[in-house]
């Protein structure tokens, strides 16, 4: 899939989803700020109600020592704060300050309010630090995996993708990327200190000026509001940067050689994003902030993979252990893909085969064969689809498989390897037939007494003829019977699975050498059940019971 419009559209959809996730987290972050504002307002009102005269308080009054009961209450609060800090990872420096405050015999009324306000900010900052780091890590993983999913689904070719290690991502996001060498963690700490400094100054100045309580509280709320917007901007900018890093790493890991800038074009789009929209760069030129987003604060631009007509995704992108790629249907969901190719979950609900493996020449496009395989599998009952999940289906082209010194140019099922080999040009009928060989093996049908009785019935008298035009096999005979639905069903191979000759000791045909009897009946069961019923009703019923066990 080298169509540029397709990849641009997918990039836009991924970016929209990314922005929605950012918005959800920012809303959550804002609620934490609003909760902190509420607590600070409440503490300030309570403090004023306890110490103010006529709703005002002088600086001298604010600095008076707490009485014994007030000090006892403050010390109790401080101990609770320390406990909360131990449970929520509050700054150790602040914990030490709290411990020092709790040991003081004298503490001023103003200082007690400052302590309570600072504690709310410390709790808020601690939560912001932890939650923002987790959000950025999740954003990095989601961007990488969803980009890999889109690349594989778009090309119908898949392979195992390494699960991202959280500790490695932490190392990536802990590196400064801006000119001032601040990390997002540094910025949260810097914003916290600036916020505390501003709040303390506003509080002290409001008391000095004798401002009314509501005016004082309003001023504090405005300061908190400014910081809330700073926090939102920080999240969006950091998220955009590390999403861009994740896309870059995914493109590199999956073999993408070029990428295209995709800007969100509306009235809010910046001039730089408009200018760069549609520009194509080599992956070696990918540099966040210069040739890749984010180009500015709150940047909404993204990148899409760019493919020329010669690009072969499967050839260049394979990273699985055996160096081969596997087919995935274009309708595979993200959850199914991730369970199978990232998590490798055994509990995946995928009802397609475990994989379709490509082993083809560069001149052969297996699109029709892939469609034939998918179409055949979709007709199978769920229990058969489950069996196919653990089976390899390999598409191969002329000259690629040699057995016993001979080139194989026909589809077949290898019982020892548990691989269904589908030869180029195979039809859906051929695929169903080979699935029949898999079923007769996995369900141990060939030595089932009931099956043997059904197979042998009506074959007491037969005529033998030589089968022609089978370049891949020698010594093939055929027998004719009214119960056979095709000539292939009557093929008699030179030996059975136990190595016994097709000619028995009594000079009769060894019916165990009827190697296509079940698989051809299996095919007809799905393609023309009415015909199978009329020709061999007992085989029809036997297959039906086995498929619905």
C-alpha positions as CSV (number, residue, x, y, z in Angstrom):
1,X,0.0,0.0,0.0
2,X,2.1,2.9,-1.3
3,X,-0.8,5.4,-1.8
4,X,0.2,8.7,-0.1
5,X,-3.4,9.8,0.6
6,X,-4.0,6.5,2.5
7,X,-1.1,7.1,4.8
8,X,-1.8,10.8,5.3
9,X,-5.4,9.9,6.3
10,X,-4.2,7.3,8.8
11,X,-1.7,9.7,10.3
12,X,-4.4,12.3,10.7
13,X,-6.6,9.8,12.5
14,X,-3.8,8.7,14.8
15,X,-3.1,12.4,15.6
16,X,-6.7,13.1,16.4
17,X,-6.8,10.1,18.8
18,X,-3.6,11.4,20.3
19,X,-5.0,14.9,20.8
20,X,-8.2,13.4,22.4
21,X,-6.1,11.4,24.9
22,X,-4.1,14.6,25.7
23,X,-7.3,16.5,26.3
24,X,-8.6,13.8,28.6
25,X,-5.5,13.9,30.7
26,X,-5.4,17.7,30.7
27,X,-9.0,17.7,32.0
28,X,-7.9,15.3,34.7
29,X,-4.9,17.5,35.6
30,X,-7.1,20.6,35.7
31,X,-9.4,18.9,38.1
32,X,-6.5,18.2,40.4
33,X,-5.6,21.9,40.3
34,X,-9.2,22.8,41.0
35,X,-9.3,20.5,43.9
36,X,-6.1,22.1,45.2
37,X,-7.5,25.6,44.8
38,X,-10.6,24.5,46.7
39,X,-8.5,23.2,49.6
40,X,-6.3,26.3,49.6
41,X,-9.5,28.5,49.6
42,X,-10.9,26.5,52.4
43,X,-7.7,26.6,54.5
44,X,-7.4,30.4,53.9
45,X,-11.0,31.1,54.9
46,X,-10.7,28.9,58.0
47,X,-7.5,30.7,59.0
48,X,-9.0,34.1,58.5
49,X,-12.1,33.2,60.4
50,X,-10.0,32.1,63.4
51,X,-7.5,34.9,63.5
52,X,-9.0,38.0,61.7
53,X,-10.7,40.9,63.4
54,X,-13.5,42.4,61.3
55,X,-12.5,40.1,58.4
56,X,-9.1,41.7,58.3
57,X,-5.8,40.9,60.0
58,X,-2.6,42.8,60.4
59,X,0.9,41.4,59.6
60,X,1.8,41.6,63.3
61,X,-1.4,39.7,64.3
62,X,-0.6,37.1,61.6
63,X,2.8,36.6,63.0
64,X,1.7,36.0,66.6
65,X,2.5,32.6,68.1
66,X,-0.2,30.0,68.0
67,X,-1.7,29.1,71.3
68,X,-1.2,25.6,72.8
69,X,-4.4,24.2,71.3
70,X,-3.7,25.7,67.9
71,X,-0.2,24.4,67.9
72,X,-1.4,20.9,68.9
73,X,-3.8,20.9,65.9
74,X,-1.1,22.1,63.5
75,X,1.3,19.4,64.7
76,X,-1.4,16.8,64.1
77,X,-1.9,18.1,60.6
78,X,1.8,18.1,59.9
79,X,2.1,14.5,61.0
80,X,-0.7,13.6,58.6
81,X,1.1,15.5,55.8
82,X,4.3,13.5,56.5
83,X,2.4,10.3,56.4
84,X,0.7,11.3,53.1
85,X,4.2,12.3,51.7
86,X,5.6,8.8,52.5
87,X,2.7,7.2,50.7
88,X,2.7,9.5,47.7
89,X,6.4,10.3,47.1
90,X,6.4,13.9,48.1
91,X,9.7,15.8,47.9
92,X,12.0,14.6,50.6
93,X,13.1,18.2,51.2
94,X,9.6,19.2,51.9
95,X,9.1,16.2,54.2
96,X,12.1,17.4,56.2
97,X,10.7,20.9,56.5
98,X,7.5,19.4,57.9
99,X,9.4,17.3,60.4
100,X,11.2,20.5,61.5
101,X,7.9,22.4,61.8
102,X,6.4,19.7,63.9
103,X,9.3,19.9,66.4
104,X,9.1,23.6,66.9
105,X,7.7,25.0,70.2
106,X,6.7,28.3,68.6
107,X,5.2,28.8,65.1
108,X,3.5,31.9,63.8
109,X,-0.1,32.0,62.6
110,X,1.0,33.2,59.1
111,X,3.6,30.4,59.0
112,X,0.9,27.8,59.8
113,X,-1.2,29.0,56.8
114,X,1.9,29.0,54.6
115,X,2.7,25.5,55.6
116,X,-0.9,24.3,54.8
117,X,-0.8,26.1,51.4
118,X,2.6,24.7,50.6
119,X,1.5,21.2,51.5
120,X,-1.4,21.4,49.0
121,X,1.0,22.5,46.3
122,X,3.5,19.8,47.2
123,X,0.8,17.1,47.0
124,X,-0.5,18.6,43.7
125,X,3.1,18.7,42.2
126,X,3.8,15.2,43.4
127,X,0.7,13.8,41.7
128,X,1.4,15.9,38.6
129,X,4.9,14.5,38.4
130,X,3.9,10.9,38.7
131,X,0.8,11.1,36.5
132,X,2.5,13.1,33.8
133,X,5.4,10.7,33.6
134,X,2.9,7.8,33.3
135,X,0.9,9.6,30.7
136,X,4.0,10.3,28.5
137,X,5.2,6.7,28.8
138,X,1.7,5.4,27.8
139,X,1.6,8.0,24.9
140,X,5.0,6.8,23.7
141,X,4.0,3.1,23.8
142,X,0.6,3.8,22.1
143,X,2.1,5.9,19.4
144,X,4.7,3.3,18.6
145,X,2.4,0.3,18.7
146,X,-0.5,2.0,16.8
147,X,1.9,3.2,14.1
148,X,3.3,-0.3,13.8
149,X,-0.2,-1.7,13.6
150,X,-1.2,0.8,10.8
151,X,2.0,0.0,8.8
152,X,1.4,-3.8,9.0
153,X,-2.3,-3.7,8.4
154,X,-1.9,-1.3,5.5
155,X,0.5,-3.7,3.8
156,X,-1.2,-6.9,5.0
157,X,2.1,-8.1,6.2
158,X,3.0,-8.7,9.9
159,X,5.8,-9.8,12.1
160,X,6.5,-9.8,15.8
161,X,7.1,-6.4,17.3
162,X,9.3,-6.1,20.3
163,X,7.5,-5.2,23.5
164,X,8.7,-1.7,24.7
165,X,10.5,-1.7,28.0
166,X,9.2,1.0,30.4
167,X,12.6,1.6,32.0
168,X,14.1,2.3,28.5
169,X,11.3,4.7,27.8
170,X,12.0,6.5,31.1
171,X,15.6,7.0,30.0
172,X,14.4,8.5,26.7
173,X,11.9,10.9,28.3
174,X,14.4,11.9,31.1
175,X,16.7,13.5,28.5
176,X,16.3,17.3,28.0
177,X,15.4,18.3,24.4
178,X,14.8,22.0,24.7
179,X,17.4,24.8,24.4
180,X,17.3,25.5,28.1
181,X,18.1,21.8,28.9
182,X,15.0,21.3,31.1
183,X,13.1,18.0,31.1
184,X,9.4,17.9,31.7
185,X,10.2,16.8,35.3
186,X,12.4,19.9,35.8
187,X,9.7,22.1,34.5
188,X,7.1,20.7,36.9
189,X,9.6,21.3,39.8
190,X,10.4,24.8,38.5
191,X,6.7,25.7,38.1
192,X,6.0,24.4,41.6
193,X,8.7,26.6,43.1
194,X,7.6,29.7,41.1
195,X,4.0,29.0,42.1
196,X,4.9,28.7,45.8
197,X,7.0,31.9,45.7
198,X,4.2,33.8,44.0
199,X,1.5,32.5,46.5
200,X,3.6,33.4,49.5
201,X,4.2,36.9,48.2
202,X,0.5,37.4,47.3
203,X,-0.5,36.2,50.7
204,X,1.9,38.4,52.6
205,X,1.1,41.5,50.5
206,X,-2.6,41.0,50.8
207,X,-2.2,40.9,54.6
208,X,0.0,44.0,54.6
209,X,-2.5,45.9,52.5
210,X,-5.4,44.7,54.6
211,X,-7.3,43.3,51.7
212,X,-10.7,41.7,52.3
213,X,-10.7,37.9,52.5
214,X,-12.6,37.4,49.2
215,X,-10.2,39.6,47.4
216,X,-7.2,37.7,48.9
217,X,-8.7,34.4,47.9
218,X,-9.5,35.6,44.4
219,X,-5.9,36.7,43.9
220,X,-4.7,33.2,45.0
221,X,-7.1,31.5,42.6
222,X,-5.9,33.6,39.7
223,X,-2.3,32.6,40.4
224,X,-3.3,28.9,40.5
225,X,-5.3,29.3,37.3
226,X,-2.2,30.6,35.5
227,X,-0.2,27.6,36.7
228,X,-3.0,25.3,35.6
229,X,-2.7,26.6,32.1
230,X,1.1,26.2,32.2
231,X,0.6,22.6,33.3
232,X,-1.7,21.9,30.3
233,X,0.7,23.5,27.8
234,X,3.5,21.5,29.3
235,X,1.6,18.2,28.8
236,X,0.6,19.0,25.2
237,X,4.1,20.0,24.2
238,X,5.9,17.1,25.9
239,X,3.3,14.6,24.5
240,X,3.8,16.0,21.0
241,X,7.6,15.7,21.2
242,X,7.7,12.2,22.6
243,X,5.0,11.0,20.2
244,X,7.2,12.3,17.4
245,X,10.2,10.4,18.9
246,X,8.1,7.2,19.1
247,X,7.0,7.5,15.5
248,X,10.6,8.0,14.4
249,X,11.7,4.9,16.3
250,X,8.8,2.9,14.9
251,X,9.5,4.0,11.3
252,X,13.2,3.0,11.7
253,X,12.4,-0.4,13.3
254,X,9.8,-1.3,10.6
255,X,12.0,-0.3,7.6
256,X,10.4,3.0,6.5
257,X,12.9,5.1,4.6
258,X,11.0,8.4,4.0
259,X,8.3,10.3,5.8
260,X,6.0,13.2,5.1
261,X,4.9,16.1,7.2
262,X,1.1,16.2,7.8
263,X,-0.2,19.5,9.2
264,X,-3.7,20.0,10.7
265,X,-4.9,22.7,8.3
266,X,-7.5,25.1,9.7
267,X,-7.6,28.7,10.8
268,X,-5.3,27.9,13.8
269,X,-2.5,26.3,11.8
270,X,0.8,28.2,12.2
271,X,2.7,29.5,9.2
272,X,5.6,27.1,9.7
273,X,3.3,24.1,9.7
274,X,1.5,25.3,6.6
275,X,4.9,25.7,4.8
276,X,6.1,22.3,5.8
277,X,2.9,20.4,5.1
278,X,3.5,17.7,2.4
279,X,7.2,18.0,2.6
280,X,9.0,14.6,2.3
281,X,12.2,13.8,4.1
282,X,14.6,10.9,4.5
283,X,14.5,9.1,7.8
284,X,18.2,10.1,8.3
285,X,17.0,13.8,8.4
286,X,14.3,13.2,11.1
287,X,14.9,15.8,13.8
288,X,12.1,16.8,16.2
289,X,11.5,20.6,16.1
290,X,13.4,21.1,12.8
291,X,12.3,18.6,10.2
292,X,9.7,16.8,12.3
293,X,7.0,18.0,14.8
294,X,6.6,19.6,17.2
295,X,7.6,22.8,15.4
296,X,6.2,25.1,18.2
297,X,4.2,25.0,21.5
298,X,0.9,23.0,21.2
299,X,1.9,21.9,17.7
300,X,-0.7,19.6,16.0
301,X,1.4,18.5,13.1
302,X,2.4,14.8,12.7
303,X,4.3,12.6,10.3
304,X,3.2,9.8,7.9
305,X,5.3,7.1,6.2
306,X,6.1,7.8,2.6
307,X,6.6,5.0,0.1
308,X,7.8,5.0,-3.4
309,X,6.5,2.4,-6.0
310,X,9.6,0.2,-5.5
311,X,9.3,-0.1,-1.7
312,X,8.6,-3.7,-0.5
313,X,7.5,-3.5,3.1
314,X,7.7,-7.2,3.8
315,X,11.2,-7.6,2.4
316,X,12.7,-4.6,4.2
317,X,10.8,-4.7,7.5
318,X,11.0,-8.3,8.7
319,X,12.3,-8.4,12.2
320,X,11.0,-11.8,13.4
321,X,13.2,-14.6,14.4
322,X,13.2,-16.6,11.2
323,X,13.4,-13.5,9.0
324,X,10.0,-14.1,7.3
325,X,6.9,-12.1,7.2
326,X,3.3,-13.2,7.8
327,X,0.0,-12.1,6.3
328,X,-2.6,-10.2,8.3
329,X,-6.1,-9.4,7.1
330,X,-6.8,-5.7,6.6
331,X,-9.8,-5.9,9.0
332,X,-7.7,-7.1,11.9
333,X,-8.4,-4.9,15.0
334,X,-5.7,-3.1,17.0
335,X,-6.5,-5.3,20.0
336,X,-6.2,-8.5,18.0
337,X,-2.9,-7.3,16.4
338,X,-1.4,-6.2,19.7
339,X,-2.3,-9.5,21.5
340,X,-0.7,-11.5,18.7
341,X,2.3,-9.5,17.5
342,X,3.3,-7.6,20.6
343,X,1.9,-9.4,23.7
344,X,1.9,-12.8,22.0
345,X,-1.1,-13.6,24.1
346,X,-2.4,-17.2,23.9
347,X,-5.8,-15.9,24.9
348,X,-6.2,-13.8,21.7
349,X,-9.6,-14.2,20.1
350,X,-8.2,-14.0,16.5
351,X,-10.0,-16.5,14.4
352,X,-7.6,-16.2,11.4
353,X,-4.6,-18.6,11.1
354,X,-1.6,-18.1,13.4
355,X,0.1,-16.6,10.4
356,X,0.4,-16.7,6.6
357,X,4.1,-16.9,5.8
358,X,5.5,-15.4,2.7
359,X,8.2,-17.3,0.8
360,X,8.0,-15.9,-2.6
361,X,10.0,-14.4,-5.5
362,X,10.1,-10.7,-6.0
363,X,8.1,-11.0,-9.2
364,X,5.2,-12.8,-7.6
365,X,2.4,-10.8,-5.9
366,X,0.4,-13.3,-3.7
367,X,-2.7,-11.1,-3.3
368,X,-5.1,-13.6,-4.9
369,X,-3.6,-16.5,-3.0
370,X,-4.0,-14.6,0.3
371,X,-7.6,-13.8,-0.5
372,X,-8.2,-17.5,-1.3
373,X,-6.7,-18.5,2.1
374,X,-8.8,-15.9,4.0
375,X,-12.0,-16.8,2.2
376,X,-11.5,-20.5,2.9
377,X,-10.7,-20.0,6.6
378,X,-13.8,-17.8,7.0
379,X,-16.0,-20.7,6.0
380,X,-14.5,-23.0,8.6
381,X,-16.4,-23.5,12.0
382,X,-14.7,-21.9,15.0
383,X,-13.1,-25.1,16.3
384,X,-11.3,-25.6,12.9
385,X,-10.3,-21.9,13.0
386,X,-8.8,-22.5,16.4
387,X,-6.8,-25.4,15.1
388,X,-5.5,-23.2,12.2
389,X,-4.3,-20.6,14.7
390,X,-1.4,-22.9,15.6
391,X,-0.6,-23.9,12.0
392,X,1.7,-22.2,9.5
393,X,0.3,-21.4,6.1
394,X,3.1,-20.7,3.7
395,X,2.7,-19.3,0.2
396,X,5.5,-20.3,-2.2
397,X,6.4,-19.8,-5.8
398,X,8.0,-21.9,-8.5
399,X,11.3,-23.4,-7.7
400,X,11.3,-22.7,-4.0
401,X,10.6,-26.1,-2.4
402,X,12.7,-29.2,-3.2
403,X,11.9,-32.6,-1.8
404,X,13.9,-35.7,-2.5
405,X,15.7,-33.9,-5.2
406,X,12.5,-32.9,-7.0
407,X,10.9,-29.4,-7.3
408,X,7.4,-29.2,-5.8
409,X,5.0,-27.2,-7.8
410,X,1.7,-28.1,-6.1
411,X,0.0,-27.2,-2.8
412,X,0.4,-29.8,0.0
413,X,0.2,-30.3,3.8
414,X,3.3,-31.3,5.6
415,X,2.2,-33.4,8.6
416,X,5.6,-33.4,10.3
417,X,6.1,-29.6,10.1
418,X,2.4,-28.8,10.5
419,X,2.6,-26.4,7.6
420,X,0.1,-26.0,4.8
421,X,2.1,-25.0,1.7
422,X,0.0,-23.1,-0.9
423,X,1.5,-22.9,-4.4
424,X,1.2,-19.8,-6.5
425,X,-2.1,-19.7,-8.5
426,X,-4.0,-21.8,-5.8
427,X,-7.7,-21.4,-5.6
428,X,-10.0,-21.3,-2.6
429,X,-11.0,-24.9,-3.4
430,X,-7.4,-26.0,-3.2
431,X,-6.9,-24.3,0.1
432,X,-10.0,-26.0,1.6
433,X,-8.7,-29.3,0.3
434,X,-5.3,-28.8,2.1
435,X,-7.2,-27.9,5.3
436,X,-8.9,-31.2,5.0
437,X,-5.5,-32.9,5.1
438,X,-4.7,-31.0,8.3
439,X,-8.1,-32.0,9.9
440,X,-7.6,-35.7,9.0
441,X,-4.2,-35.5,10.7
442,X,-5.1,-33.5,13.8
443,X,-8.4,-35.4,14.4
444,X,-6.7,-38.8,13.8
445,X,-9.2,-39.6,11.2
446,X,-7.2,-41.9,8.9
447,X,-7.0,-44.7,11.5
448,X,-10.5,-44.1,12.9
449,X,-12.5,-47.4,12.5
450,X,-15.7,-45.6,11.7
451,X,-14.0,-43.6,8.9
452,X,-12.2,-46.7,7.6
453,X,-15.6,-48.5,7.4
454,X,-17.2,-45.6,5.5
455,X,-14.2,-45.3,3.1
456,X,-14.1,-49.1,2.3
457,X,-17.9,-49.4,1.9
458,X,-18.8,-49.9,-1.7
459,X,-15.2,-50.4,-2.9
460,X,-15.3,-54.2,-3.1
461,X,-15.3,-54.0,-6.9
462,X,-13.2,-51.4,-8.7
463,X,-11.1,-50.9,-11.8
464,X,-7.6,-49.5,-11.7
465,X,-6.1,-47.0,-14.1
466,X,-2.9,-45.0,-14.4
467,X,-3.0,-41.3,-13.4
468,X,-1.3,-39.0,-15.9
469,X,0.1,-35.5,-15.8
470,X,1.3,-35.6,-12.2
471,X,4.8,-34.2,-12.5
472,X,5.3,-34.0,-8.7
473,X,4.4,-37.6,-8.0
474,X,5.2,-41.0,-9.6
475,X,3.6,-44.4,-9.3
476,X,0.1,-43.0,-8.9
477,X,-2.8,-45.1,-9.7
478,X,-6.5,-44.4,-9.6
479,X,-9.7,-46.4,-8.9
480,X,-13.2,-45.6,-10.1
481,X,-16.3,-45.7,-8.0
482,X,-19.7,-44.1,-8.1
483,X,-19.2,-42.8,-4.6
484,X,-16.2,-40.5,-5.6
485,X,-17.1,-36.9,-6.1
486,X,-14.0,-36.3,-8.2
487,X,-11.2,-38.2,-10.0
488,X,-8.8,-36.9,-7.4
489,X,-10.7,-38.6,-4.6
490,X,-9.9,-41.9,-6.1
491,X,-6.1,-41.5,-6.3
492,X,-4.1,-44.4,-4.9
493,X,-0.6,-43.4,-3.8
494,X,2.4,-45.8,-4.0
495,X,2.6,-46.2,-0.2
496,X,0.4,-45.4,2.8
497,X,1.4,-43.4,5.9
498,X,2.9,-46.5,7.4
499,X,5.1,-47.2,4.3
500,X,3.0,-50.1,3.1
501,X,2.7,-50.7,-0.6
502,X,-0.5,-49.8,-2.5
503,X,-0.7,-53.5,-3.6
504,X,-1.7,-55.7,-0.6
505,X,-0.5,-59.3,-0.2
506,X,-3.7,-60.6,-1.8
507,X,-2.9,-58.5,-4.8
508,X,-5.8,-56.1,-3.9
509,X,-5.5,-52.4,-3.5
510,X,-4.4,-51.2,-0.1
511,X,-7.2,-48.7,0.5
512,X,-5.1,-46.9,3.1
513,X,-3.3,-45.5,0.1
514,X,-6.5,-43.6,-0.9
515,X,-4.8,-40.4,0.2
516,X,-7.4,-37.9,-1.1
517,X,-10.6,-39.6,0.0
518,X,-11.2,-37.6,3.1
519,X,-9.7,-34.2,2.0
520,X,-11.7,-34.2,-1.3
521,X,-14.9,-35.1,0.6
522,X,-14.0,-32.3,3.1
523,X,-13.7,-29.8,0.2
524,X,-17.0,-30.9,-1.3
525,X,-18.7,-30.6,2.1
526,X,-18.1,-26.9,1.9
527,X,-18.4,-26.2,-1.8
528,X,-21.2,-28.6,-2.9
529,X,-22.7,-30.3,0.1
530,X,-25.7,-31.5,-1.9
531,X,-23.5,-33.4,-4.3
532,X,-21.6,-35.1,-1.4
533,X,-24.9,-36.1,0.2
534,X,-26.1,-37.8,-2.9
535,X,-22.7,-39.5,-3.6
536,X,-21.5,-40.4,-0.1
537,X,-24.1,-39.6,2.6
538,X,-22.1,-41.4,5.3
539,X,-19.0,-39.4,4.6
540,X,-21.0,-36.2,4.7
541,X,-22.5,-37.1,8.1
542,X,-19.1,-38.2,9.5
543,X,-17.5,-34.9,8.5
544,X,-20.4,-33.0,9.9
545,X,-20.0,-34.8,13.3
546,X,-16.3,-34.1,13.4
547,X,-16.6,-30.4,12.5
548,X,-19.3,-29.9,15.2
549,X,-17.7,-31.9,18.0
